[in-house]
Amino acid sequence: MSGNLESHNTPFAGGLYLITYGCQMNEYDSEKMASLLEKTYGLELVDEPEKADVVLMNTCSVREKAQEKVFSELGRWEKWKKQKSNRIIGVGGCVASQEGEVIRQRAPSVDVIFGPQTLHRLPAMIDEALRLRGDDSIKKKRAVIDISFPEIEKFDNLPEPEVNGVSAMVSVMEGCSKYCTFCVVPYTRGEEVSRPFEDVMREIRTLASQGVREVNLLGQNVNAYRGVMADGEIADLAVLMHAIRTIDGIDRIRFTTSHPNEMTQSIIDCYAEIPELVSHLHLPIQSGSDRVLALMKRNHMAIEYKSTIRKIRKLRPNLSLSGDFIIGFPGETCDDFKETLKLVEELEYDRSFSFIYSPRPGTPAASLPDEESMEKKKRRLYALQELLNKQTQAISEGMVGTVQRVLVERLSRNSFTEVAGRTENNRVVNFEGSPELIGQFVDVEILEAFANSLRGKVVATPEADRHVAPQFYAL
């Protein structure tokens, strides 16, 4: 990453309004956009578009009607733009990558269109859009568009990381080479590209020096990470995590999202070898039916997935598991759905994402025959979510009476005398404590379980024992 970004002569007096749709990768990208434009134009984030001179939308095309949501928002922004001549509208992310030309044709108010891999070029694109706007010789002003895939160039041209809390996301690889039949990611973000090993380590060292205690390693298939090291050797995710644990101050490691086929033995062994690695895993399977998995081109069977989970739980009996589930994939039968319910019950999933299949333009599954009614799909989704919610609540209630290691992140939103932090399985816990605890790990006894959080009391502040393997134990 570059810490020496060129400052531009800013024509803007207002701020930056930024909407983010979709996954943690998009959240990470949006943080970088905001930092980039603050350093180049002095733009600060504002909470409503009327206060802004630049409005950006970071889009996601995973769900149905993503394009309609984009154009609906752009319709509102067009009225805003007419109030001031130099305002800039930009659309980035996966919808921009997939529908860039369509956006340029349907939304003439848009000035810049950029993909996930070209957000670092945003200042230059804005400069060009302003130049075109001021050139009277150009009769029809067209949006500046760059939806190319320049691989890791993006990471070499972004600002140095800045801390906004004690936990931070770090993108270690991008793209996907799996080509599941339902997924647009390989087409909107490109194929898998890993950041060089030392680039990732440098970013995390910088974060640690600023007080970050937890890192969440990001990638569309983060466990497919293969970063080139200084000596030319290739580091997989296991090697990377072993190196990260040696960085002073980093005492909790997460990674998301993973693909079952990339859960190698070396990564599984990390659950025995790296106490900083949380006892939580988000591992999407999409369906419990082997027949549907084959239609999805997942290239694994349910029994292989279950075998991976059992291996990890042998090392971490208290592993919290979450996943992604697609309901109503073309050709899914009632029996196929029952296999999904059976898998969810058997593996005792915690909080998970589940949604009805929606065809994404350009994907192989979009042309598959689908004769099942939407009503049946909705009933199946309801049944799955009822089961998942029941299991999630049971896990939360089962934590009552245990002691959890909590990273204190902020003041509680419920009380001036409380602080809030997260457990390894990503539960928010509120408890009595002073602001000085923020950034520390404390042992908290869980007293009550609510729908979206837990309440507890401090038992100890085990900073001296931060490298002891995480455990759950009853008082």
N, C-alpha and C positions, 0 to 999 in steps of 0.2 A: 504494500500500500504506500501511496505517496502522501507525505505530509506537507509537500510544497506546491499546493495547488495555486494556479494563477488566479488572482483576483480580477474580476471584470468591472468595468465602469458601469455601475448599476443605474438603470433608468427607473428603478422601482422605488416607490416610497412606502408601499404597503408590505404585507408579509406573504407567507406561503400557506396555502390551504391544501391539505393532502388527505385523500381518502384511500384506504387500503382494503381490498377484498382478498379473501382466500387464506392461504397457509402461512406457516411461520417463515418460509422462504420469502414470501412477499413482505411480511413484517420487517424482516432483515433488510430487504432491498429498500423499503420505504425509509427506514432509519438512515440508510446511506444517502438516499436522495436528499433528505432534509439536511443532513450534515454537509453534503456537497454544495447545495445552493446557499446555505448559510455562509460557507467559506468563500464562495465565488461572488455572490451578489449581496451578502449581508441580510438575506431573507430569514426571518424568524417565523416559526409556526404560529398560526392563528387558528381560532376555533370556529370561524365561520367565513364563507367565501367573500362576503361583503367587505371584510377587512383586508383582503388579499389582493396582490397584484399578479400573483401566479397561483393557479389552481391545477393540481395534478390528481389523476386517478390511476392507482396501481391495480390492475385488473387480474382476475382469475377466471379461467375458462373451464374449470372442472365441472361445475354444476350447470344445470339446465338454465336457459334464458339469461346467460351471462351477458350476451351481446345486447339484449333488450334493456337490461339494467344500465349498461353503459350509455346507450343512446337516450334513455329516459333522463339520466343525470345530466348529460350534455345539453339536452333541451332546456333545462333549468339554468345551466351555466351560460348559455348563449345570451339570455336576457341580462344576466349580470355583466357580461363582457361589453355590451353596448353602452354601459354607463361610463366607461373610461377607455380611451383609445389604446393605451399601451398594455392592457391586461393580456396575459398569456394563459392559454388552456393547453394542457398536455395530457396524453393518454399513454400509459405504459403497461408493462406486464404481458400476460399470456394472451388476452383478447387482442391487444395491440399487435402482438407478434402474428397471431392467426388471421386477424381481420384488418390489418393496417390500411390497405387500399380501400376497403369498404368504409372504414371510418373516415378516411380523407374525402370520399365521395359524398357520404351521407351527412357528415357534420362539418360544414365549411368553417365553423367557428373554431375548430381545433387548429392549433399552431404547430405542435410537435407531437410526433408519434414514435415511440421507441419501445424496443423489446427488453426482456429481462437482462440480456447480455450487453446492452448498449446504454444503460442508464448513466454510465460514467461520462458519456458524450453529451449529456443534457445541457450543460452550459453553452457549449458550442452550437448546439441545435437551437437554443433560445436566441443566441446572438444572431444566427442566420435568419430566424423567423422575424426578428426585429428589423434586420436589414432589408428583407424582402418587403416588409410592411411599409418601410420608408422609401422604397424605390417606385416612383410614379410611372416608370417605363413598363412595369409589369402590370398588365391589365387584370389578370386573374391570379390572385395570391393563392398559393397552394401550401398545404402543411409540409413542414420539413419532416421527413420520415427516415428512420434507420431501425430496421428490425432484423439486422444481420446477426451472425453468431461468431463473434471474434474470440471465443473461448475465454481464457483467463485474463485477457487484456483488461477486463473490467476491474479485477482486484488490484492491478498494478496502478490504477488511476483513481482510486477512491481515497478519501481522507483517512488519516489515522483514526483508529477506533476511539470513541469517547464514551465514558461510562455514564449510564443512566440508571444506576441501581447496582445491586450486588450480584446480580445474575445477568449473563450476557449470551446472546446467540452469536455463533461463529460459523459462517458458511465455509465448508471444507471442499465441497464438490457440487457440481450442478449438472442438470440434464439427466436423461435416462436412455439406456440402450436396450431395455427389456421389451418394448413394443407390445404391451398388453393390448388386446383388441379393443378395449373400451377407452383407452387413455390418450390424451392429446399432448402430454408433456414432451415426448421425443420430438414432436413437430413444433412446439412453441418455445422450448428451452434448449433444444438440441440434444445431442448424445452426451453420455457421461464424460465429464472432464473434471479431473481432480486438481486442486491447488497444490503447488509445491509444498513439501513438508515444512521447510523452514519458514515459508511465508505464513503458514498457519501458526506455527510456534511463536513467531515474532508478534503476531497480533494478540495471541493469548498472553504472552509475557507483558505486553503493553496494558492489557486489560487488568491483569493481576496487579501491576504497579499502581493502578488507579483504584484498587479496592474491590475488584470483582472476586467473588469466592466460588461461583458456580458457572460453568460453561455448558452450553447446549450446542453440540456439533450438528450442523444442518446439512442436508442434501436430499435430493429426490430419492436416491438410494444411498444413504450415507454410508452403509456398511459395504458399499462397493468402492470405497475410497482407495485409491492407489496413487499416492503422492511421491514424486521424485525427490530423493534426498540429496544432500550436497555431494555425496560420493557416487551418485548415479544409481544407487540401489533404490528399490521401490518399497515404500512403507504402506502397509495396509492399515485399516482402522485400529487393529489391536496394537500395532507398533506406535501409532500416533497417540493412543490413550495412555500407553505406558510412559511415553515421553511427557505428556501433559501432566501426569500425576507428580512429576518431579519439580514442576514449577511452584515455587513458594507462594502460598496464598490460595492456590486453586485446590479446593478440598471436596468438590462435588462435580461429577462429570455425567452428562446426559448425551444421548444421541437420538436423532429422529430425522427422517422416517427411513425404515429399513425394508429390505426385500428378503423373504424367507430363503431364497437361493443363495444369498450372500452371507448368511449367518454361519461363517466358517468355524471350525473348531478353535482356531486361535482367538476369535472374538468370544466364543462361549467360555473359553478358559479365563478370559478377563474377569468374569464374575467371581472367580476364585482368587485371582491374583491382584486385583485392583480394588481395594476397599472404597476408593473415592467414586467408583462407578455405582450409580444408584441401583437399587433393587426394583427397577421399573423398566419395562420394555414396551415400546409401541411397535408392533409387528403386524402390519395388515395382511389379511388372508383373502378377504373379499367374499368368500363362500366356503361352506363346509362340504360341498358336493364336489367329488372328483370330476364328474361329468361337466359341471359348470366351470370348474377351474381349467379344464382343457379347452372349453369354448373361449375362455378369457385369455388363453395362452399364458397362464401363470407358470407353466413348466415345473410344477411340483404337485404332489398329492397331499391330501389332508393328513395322512399318517406320517409323512415326512415333516410337516409343520409341527404336529403334536410331538414328534420325537425331539425336535429342537427345543421345544418348551420344557419337556421333561428333563433334558440334559441340563438346562440352565437351572431349573428348580431343584435339581439334585445338589447344585452348588449354592443356590439361594432359595431355600424353601419358601421364603416370604415374597418371592418375586410377584410384583403387581403387573398384570398384563392388560394392554389395551390394543385395539385393532380398528380396521376399517371394514365395513360390510356393505356390499352392493346387493340390493334386493330387487327382484324382478328383471334380472339380466335375461336377454332374449333366449327363450328355450327353457328357462327355469321352471321346473314342475313343483307340485306340492311336496313330493318326496325329496326333491333337491333342497327345498327350504327346510324341511324337517332335519336334514343332515346339518344345516347351518345351526339350527337351534341346539341340536345335540352337541356340536362342537363347542358352542358358547357355554353351555351348561357344564360340559366336561372340564374345560380349561378355566372356568371361573373368571371370565373377563371382568375387568374393572371398566371405568369410563371409556367408551368407544364411540366412533363415528359411524353412523349408518344412514343410508339414504337410498331412495328408489333410483334405479338406473335411468339415465337420460342419454340419448345418443349424441355423441360429439361429432361434428362435421369432419369428415376426412379420416375417421377411424374405421377399421374393418367391421367392428360390431354394429356400426350405424346401418349397415345394409342387411343385417341378419333379420329373418322373419320373427315377429313378436306378436303372438296371438293372445297373450294373457291380458285380461282386463286390468285397467288401472285400479279398480275397486279391490280386486284381489291383492294387487301389489301393496296397496295402502294397508290392508288388513295384515299382511305379512310383516310389513315394516312396524306396525303398531305392536304386534306380538313380540317381535325381536327387541324393540326398545323397552317394552315392559319387562322382559327378562333381564336385559342389561341394567335397567334402572334398579331392579330388585337386587341384583348381584352387587351393584355399586353401593347401595344403601347397606347391604349386609356387611360389606367390607368396612365401610365407615363405622358402623355400630360395633364391629369386631375389634376396632382400634381403641374403643373406650376401655380404660383400665390399663392400657399399655403405655410405655414411654417411647416417644419418637424423637429422633434427632431432627431439629428444625433449624433451617437457615432463616434468620430474621431479616425481612426485606424492607419493611416500612412501618409507619404508624398505622394502627388499625383504623378502618373507616367507621367503626362502631363506637369507639370511645377514645377520649384524649389520654386515658391512663393505660391503654393497651397498645401492644404491637402485634404485627402479623408476620407470619413466615410460612414456609412450605415444608412438608414432609418429603421423604424420598418418593412416595407414590403420588406426589403433586397435590396433596390436600392442603388447603389454606387453614391455618390454625391461628386463632386470636387468643391472646393471653395477657395478663397483667405484666407490664414491663416498661422500662425507661427507653428513650430514644438511643441511649448509648449501646443498647443491644443490637442495633441495626448493623448488619454485616458479620455478626457472630453466629456460631452454631450453639444451640442450647438444647438440653434434654427437657422435653415437655411431657408431662402426664396428660393424657387425653381424658377429659371429664365428660364431654357431651358431643354427640354427633348430630349435625343438622343437614339439610338437603344439599347445601353448597359449601359448607365449611365445618370446622371442628372448633371446640373450645377446650382450653387446657390451662395448666399451671406449670411454672418453671420448677424443675427438680434440681437441675445442675447446669452449669455452663462448662462443657467439657472441651474447651479450647486446647487444653494440654494433651488431650487424647484424640486429636482430630484424625489420626491415621488408624484408629481402631476400627475393624470391620463393623459396618452398621448392623444392629440387632434390634429386634422387637422383643420386649420382655414384660411380663405382667408384674405389677407391684405385689 
